[in-house]
Amino acid sequence: MSVRELAQPPLTLRLKRGLLRLLGERAVFFEGFLDHPNMVGAVVPSSRFTVAAMLARVDWGRAQVFVEYGPGVGTFTRAVLERLPRDGRLIAIDLNPRYVDYLNATISDGRFTAVLGSAAEVEAVLAAHGESGADYVLSGLPFLTLPPGVGDAIAAATQRALRPGGAFLVYQFAKAAHVAMAPHFRRIDSAFQWLNLPPYRLWWAWKD
């Protein structure tokens, strides 16, 4: 067997990757929405305008550890990886194994890790991957439909996990995220993005 053959992933993994690419990200995203509609903020991925506006305030020179909650099919994930330093790291956390499998099958970047788990456990996830904290945390989770207390737990855990000067970036259509973040962050900047379906509210909660 040649070195090239040895370096190839197992046949079952190659077949799985091919099937997921064939389905396309929109199909996978919608199937994930049907799996857990209360955990997905929309039925289609975010627009490029939302992605650009949300990430515009990130200081990429200090973004060594970036965390994403609810990455879905990777609309933001790929944009973050395009901007992330070569020695940076992106850890995506999602409760839906469909999305985790899709990301692991379609993104081959040594800086990226997709983890099956809860955003409320971000501190444990970071520790398990050898990191003491995060510079930025990005979330598209629908705080409005999360079980009672979960949104506050996520906001509190995120504030603890962030390094000083870091930020919690949140995008969604309802105000519930701001309600959850307000007790834990003194400075929260906001904006509105009409060029999205649905239109999104954007927040940047800073850890001083």
C-alpha positions as CSV (number, residue, x, y, z in Angstrom):
1,M,0.0,0.0,0.0
2,S,1.3,3.4,-0.9
3,V,1.9,6.3,1.4
4,R,-0.9,8.2,-0.3
5,E,-3.3,5.4,0.3
6,L,-2.3,5.2,3.9
7,A,-3.0,9.0,4.3
8,Q,-6.5,8.7,3.0
9,P,-9.4,8.6,5.4
10,P,-11.4,5.3,5.8
11,L,-13.8,4.5,3.0
12,T,-16.9,5.0,5.2
13,L,-15.7,8.5,6.2
14,R,-15.0,9.4,2.6
15,L,-18.5,8.2,1.6
16,K,-20.1,10.2,4.5
17,R,-18.2,13.3,3.4
18,G,-19.4,12.9,-0.2
19,L,-23.0,12.4,0.9
20,L,-23.0,15.5,3.1
21,R,-21.5,17.6,0.3
22,L,-24.1,16.2,-2.1
23,L,-27.0,17.2,0.2
24,G,-25.7,20.7,0.4
25,E,-25.6,23.0,3.5
26,R,-29.1,24.4,3.2
27,A,-30.6,20.9,3.2
28,V,-28.5,19.9,6.2
29,F,-29.4,23.2,8.0
30,F,-33.1,22.7,7.4
31,E,-32.9,19.0,8.6
32,G,-31.2,20.3,11.7
33,F,-34.0,22.8,12.3
34,L,-36.5,20.0,12.0
35,D,-34.5,18.0,14.6
36,H,-34.5,20.7,17.2
37,P,-36.6,23.8,16.1
38,N,-36.3,25.4,19.5
39,M,-32.5,25.3,19.3
40,V,-32.1,26.9,15.8
41,G,-32.7,30.6,15.4
42,A,-33.9,30.5,11.7
43,V,-34.8,28.1,8.9
44,V,-32.0,29.4,6.6
45,P,-28.4,30.3,7.3
46,S,-27.4,33.9,8.1
47,S,-26.8,36.4,5.3
48,R,-23.3,37.5,4.3
49,F,-24.3,41.0,5.4
50,T,-24.9,39.7,9.0
51,V,-21.7,37.8,9.0
52,A,-19.7,40.9,7.9
53,A,-21.3,43.2,10.4
54,M,-21.1,40.8,13.3
55,L,-17.3,40.1,12.8
56,A,-16.3,43.7,11.9
57,R,-15.7,44.6,15.5
58,V,-13.3,41.7,16.2
59,D,-9.7,42.5,16.8
60,W,-8.3,39.6,14.8
61,G,-4.7,40.3,16.0
62,R,-5.8,39.1,19.5
63,A,-8.3,36.4,18.5
64,Q,-6.2,33.4,19.5
65,V,-9.1,31.4,20.9
66,F,-12.5,31.8,19.3
67,V,-15.6,29.9,20.4
68,E,-18.9,29.5,18.5
69,Y,-22.2,28.4,19.9
70,G,-24.7,26.7,17.6
71,P,-22.5,26.8,14.4
72,G,-25.1,25.1,12.3
73,V,-23.7,24.3,8.9
74,G,-20.7,26.7,9.3
75,T,-21.8,30.0,7.7
76,F,-20.0,32.0,10.4
77,T,-17.5,29.2,11.1
78,R,-15.9,29.5,7.6
79,A,-15.9,33.3,7.8
80,V,-14.1,33.1,11.2
81,L,-11.5,30.7,9.9
82,E,-10.8,33.0,6.9
83,R,-9.9,35.8,9.4
84,L,-8.4,33.8,12.3
85,P,-4.6,34.0,12.7
86,R,-2.7,31.0,11.5
87,D,-1.9,30.0,15.1
88,G,-5.5,30.7,16.3
89,R,-8.1,28.2,17.3
90,L,-11.8,27.9,16.7
91,I,-13.9,25.6,18.9
92,A,-17.6,25.2,17.8
93,I,-20.1,23.8,20.3
94,D,-23.5,22.4,19.2
95,L,-26.1,20.1,20.7
96,N,-27.1,18.7,17.3
97,P,-24.9,15.8,16.2
98,R,-26.1,16.3,12.6
99,Y,-24.3,19.7,12.5
100,V,-21.2,18.5,14.3
101,D,-20.9,15.6,11.9
102,Y,-21.4,17.9,8.9
103,L,-18.8,20.4,10.1
104,N,-16.2,17.7,10.8
105,A,-16.9,16.1,7.4
106,T,-16.7,19.3,5.4
107,I,-14.1,21.5,7.2
108,S,-10.5,20.3,7.1
109,D,-8.6,22.9,9.0
110,G,-6.2,22.1,11.8
111,R,-7.4,25.2,13.8
112,F,-11.0,23.9,13.9
113,T,-12.7,21.6,16.4
114,A,-16.4,20.8,16.5
115,V,-17.7,19.6,19.8
116,L,-21.0,17.9,20.7
117,G,-22.2,19.7,23.9
118,S,-23.9,22.6,25.6
119,A,-22.8,26.2,25.5
120,A,-23.4,26.4,29.2
121,E,-20.5,24.0,29.6
122,V,-18.1,26.3,27.7
123,E,-15.6,26.4,30.6
124,A,-15.3,22.6,30.7
125,V,-15.1,22.4,26.9
126,L,-12.2,24.9,26.9
127,A,-10.4,23.1,29.7
128,A,-10.8,19.8,27.9
129,H,-9.1,21.2,24.9
130,G,-6.2,22.7,26.9
131,E,-7.5,26.3,26.9
132,S,-7.8,28.6,30.0
133,G,-10.2,31.0,28.3
134,A,-11.5,32.5,25.1
135,D,-10.9,35.9,23.4
136,Y,-14.2,35.9,21.6
137,V,-17.4,33.9,21.8
138,L,-20.0,34.0,19.0
139,S,-23.6,32.8,19.4
140,G,-26.6,32.4,17.1
141,L,-28.6,30.4,19.7
142,P,-32.2,31.5,20.0
143,F,-32.3,32.7,23.7
144,L,-36.1,33.3,23.3
145,T,-36.9,29.6,23.0
146,L,-34.2,28.1,25.4
147,P,-35.5,26.3,28.5
148,P,-35.9,28.6,31.5
149,G,-32.6,29.5,33.1
150,V,-30.5,28.2,30.3
151,G,-29.9,31.6,28.6
152,D,-28.8,33.1,31.9
153,A,-26.5,30.1,32.6
154,I,-24.9,30.5,29.1
155,A,-24.4,34.3,29.5
156,A,-22.8,33.8,33.0
157,A,-20.5,30.9,31.8
158,T,-19.5,33.0,28.8
159,Q,-18.6,36.0,30.9
160,R,-16.4,33.8,33.1
161,A,-14.8,32.1,30.1
162,L,-13.9,35.3,28.3
163,R,-10.5,36.9,28.8
164,P,-10.4,40.6,29.8
165,G,-11.0,42.7,26.7
166,G,-12.9,39.9,25.0
167,A,-16.4,40.0,23.8
168,F,-19.6,37.9,23.5
169,L,-21.0,38.4,20.0
170,V,-24.7,37.5,19.6
171,Y,-27.1,37.7,16.7
172,Q,-30.8,36.9,16.6
173,F,-34.2,38.5,16.0
174,A,-35.5,38.7,19.6
175,K,-34.4,40.8,22.7
176,A,-34.1,37.8,25.0
177,A,-30.4,37.5,24.5
178,H,-29.9,41.1,25.8
179,V,-32.0,40.3,28.8
180,A,-29.8,37.3,29.6
181,M,-26.5,39.2,29.0
182,A,-27.3,42.4,30.8
183,P,-26.7,41.1,34.4
184,H,-23.3,39.8,33.4
185,F,-21.8,42.5,31.1
186,R,-21.6,46.2,31.9
187,R,-21.0,47.3,28.3
188,I,-23.2,46.0,25.5
189,D,-23.1,47.6,22.0
190,S,-25.9,46.9,19.6
191,A,-27.0,47.3,16.0
192,F,-29.7,46.0,13.6
193,Q,-29.2,44.1,10.4
194,W,-32.2,44.4,8.0
195,L,-30.5,42.4,5.2
196,N,-31.2,39.0,6.8
197,L,-34.1,36.6,6.9
198,P,-35.4,37.3,9.6
199,P,-33.8,40.7,10.3
200,Y,-31.4,40.4,13.1
201,R,-30.4,42.3,16.2
202,L,-26.7,42.3,16.8
203,W,-24.9,42.6,20.2
204,W,-21.3,42.8,21.3
205,A,-21.0,42.3,25.1
206,W,-17.5,43.3,26.3
207,K,-15.6,42.0,29.3
208,D,-13.7,44.9,30.7
